[in-house]
Amino acid sequence: MNGVGHITAVDVVVADGFVLTELAGVVDTLRLANRVSALPVFEWKYRSANGGPVNSSSFASVQTEAYEDRPDADYLFVIGNADPDCPALALKKVIDRYTNRQATVFLLAEAASRFIKDSGDKIVSHTTHWENTELMHERGSMIETGHAIAARDGGIVTCAGMGTTYDVTLAMIGQHVSPASKMAVANILLHDKIRDFSTSQPFSGAKGTVTGDRELDQCIEIMQANIEDPLPIGELVKVLSLSNRSLERKFRLHLNTTPNRFYRELRLTKANNLLLNTTMSVRDVGLACGFSNGFSGLYKSFYGITPAVLRKQRRSSQKL
């Protein structure tokens, strides 16, 4: 995850006719990740070939900046298009500028199928929206794309786009925020299950894979229901009929954290939301999130700033 104060830069490429659903899937997920974090984690810029206003297929417009010869973004997202043959999605040279500088590139739907077509057999693992796969086959293409919602090949991630854009972007932010913060973003989006890249696309004609862990999901639900009066882990494992070791293994395997740390981060994330979006006192926020004492010190050790200073800074910036 990022150190305190580090900003992860994201470039988002659009062309006339871009799909607004996919743009929202990227940008709203980044925006919410900043909202639930003590300090902003992400910044993003809209890019296009020539800069200036670019219109979506639903006639919404965004103001863009032109591509840079030496981009310094950590990630590039190329948004899909209502026109599967959109010439502006022929971006091999632009993409190379990012991958040559170790950025990860996410290509959504039509952007993915265009890249697959232009790359031939040079890209081994790839996918696109199932409609694009059918179109490619109708046009005589012998390339077999996968049915997964996303596929990674080195620094390139091809994606189905549309609603699965949220899954892909949530996976990306998970590299930079805590598992609890990622889950908070998913909850705000009403995205009840973050699908793994290998999950088959709905309606693609392929059987979906089963992801997630029943006991782990149940544990997290219990934690979320007991924020103000957190349960000891020993009591949780009794409810779940698991051993401490089994629960620890599940958290390590699926979330790369421990039960105690996840529970604490879940409560701190809730505290952060209350601090920034209510007028509750710092003390009351701490109590509401299960911290009967030492809340400010724990908050500062995790976020690098005290709750009172954070609230003051955020309110000052909103007045500008």
KAQUI-V626741 format. One record per backbone hydrogen bond with DSSP energy under -1.0 kcal/mol. NH is the residue of the N-H (numbers start at 1). CO is the residue of the C=O. E is the energy in kcal/mol with one decimal. If there is no record, write none. Layout:
# KAQUI-V626741
NH;CO;E + NH;CO;E
This chain:
# KAQUI-V626741
6;3;-2.0 + 8;41;-3.3 + 10;43;-2.2 + 11;75;-2.6 + 12;45;-3.0 + 13;77;-3.3 + 14;47;-2.4 + 17;55;-3.3 + 18;15;-1.3 + 19;80;-2.0 + 23;19;-1.7 + 24;20;-2.6 + 25;21;-2.0 + 26;22;-1.5 + 27;23;-2.8 + 28;24;-2.1 + 30;26;-1.9 + 31;27;-2.7 + 32;28;-2.4 + 33;29;-1.8 + 34;30;-1.9 + 35;31;-1.9 + 36;32;-2.3 + 43;8;-2.2 + 45;10;-1.9 + 47;12;-3.0 + 48;65;-1.8 + 52;64;-2.3 + 54;62;-2.6 + 56;60;-3.6 + 57;18;-2.8 + 59;56;-1.7 + 62;54;-2.4 + 64;52;-1.7 + 65;46;-2.7 + 74;9;-2.0 + 75;9;-1.5 + 76;104;-2.3 + 77;11;-2.7 + 78;106;-2.8 + 79;13;-2.5 + 82;17;-2.9 + 86;83;-1.9 + 89;86;-1.9 + 90;87;-1.7 + 91;89;-1.7 + 95;91;-3.2 + 96;92;-2.2 + 97;93;-1.3 + 98;94;-1.1 + 99;95;-2.5 + 100;96;-2.5 + 101;98;-1.0 + 102;99;-1.7 + 103;98;-2.5 + 104;74;-1.9 + 105;155;-3.0 + 106;76;-3.6 + 107;157;-2.8 + 108;78;-2.3 + 109;159;-2.0 + 111;108;-2.4 + 113;109;-2.3 + 114;110;-2.2 + 115;111;-1.7 + 116;112;-2.6 + 117;113;-2.4 + 118;114;-2.5 + 119;115;-2.0 + 120;116;-1.5 + 122;119;-1.9 + 133;129;-1.7 + 134;130;-2.2 + 135;131;-2.1 + 136;132;-2.6 + 137;133;-2.1 + 138;134;-2.4 + 139;135;-1.5 + 140;137;-1.8 + 141;136;-2.6 + 146;126;-2.0 + 149;199;-2.0 + 150;197;-1.6 + 151;158;-2.4 + 153;156;-3.2 + 156;153;-1.8 + 157;105;-3.2 + 158;151;-2.2 + 159;107;-2.5 + 160;149;-2.8 + 164;161;-1.6 + 165;162;-1.8 + 166;163;-1.3 + 168;164;-2.2 + 169;165;-2.6 + 170;166;-2.6 + 171;167;-2.1 + 172;168;-1.9 + 173;169;-2.7 + 174;170;-1.5 + 175;172;-1.8 + 176;173;-2.3 + 177;173;-1.6 + 182;178;-2.5 + 183;179;-2.3 + 184;180;-2.0 + 185;181;-2.2 + 186;182;-2.2 + 187;183;-2.4 + 188;184;-2.2 + 189;185;-2.1 + 190;187;-1.3 + 191;186;-3.1 + 192;190;-1.0 + 199;196;-2.2 + 201;147;-2.8 + 204;201;-1.5 + 217;213;-2.9 + 218;214;-2.3 + 219;215;-2.3 + 220;216;-2.4 + 221;217;-2.2 + 222;218;-2.0 + 223;219;-2.4 + 224;220;-2.8 + 225;221;-1.6 + 226;223;-1.2 + 236;232;-1.8 + 237;233;-2.4 + 239;235;-1.9 + 240;236;-2.1 + 242;237;-2.5 + 247;243;-2.2 + 248;244;-2.5 + 249;245;-2.3 + 250;246;-2.1 + 251;247;-2.2 + 252;248;-2.2 + 253;249;-2.7 + 254;250;-2.6 + 255;251;-1.9 + 257;251;-1.2 + 262;258;-2.7 + 263;259;-2.5 + 264;260;-2.4 + 265;261;-2.6 + 266;262;-2.5 + 267;263;-2.0 + 268;264;-2.4 + 269;265;-2.5 + 270;266;-1.8 + 271;267;-2.4 + 272;268;-2.6 + 273;269;-1.9 + 274;270;-2.1 + 275;271;-2.7 + 276;272;-2.0 + 277;273;-1.4 + 278;274;-1.3 + 285;281;-2.4 + 286;282;-2.3 + 287;283;-2.3 + 288;284;-2.5 + 289;285;-1.0 + 290;287;-1.5 + 291;286;-3.2 + 298;294;-2.2 + 299;295;-2.8 + 300;296;-2.4 + 301;297;-2.1 + 302;298;-1.4 + 303;299;-3.1 + 304;300;-2.4 + 310;306;-2.5 + 311;307;-2.4 + 312;308;-2.0 + 313;309;-2.7 + 314;310;-2.7 + 315;311;-2.2 + 316;312;-2.1 + 317;313;-2.3 + 318;314;-1.5
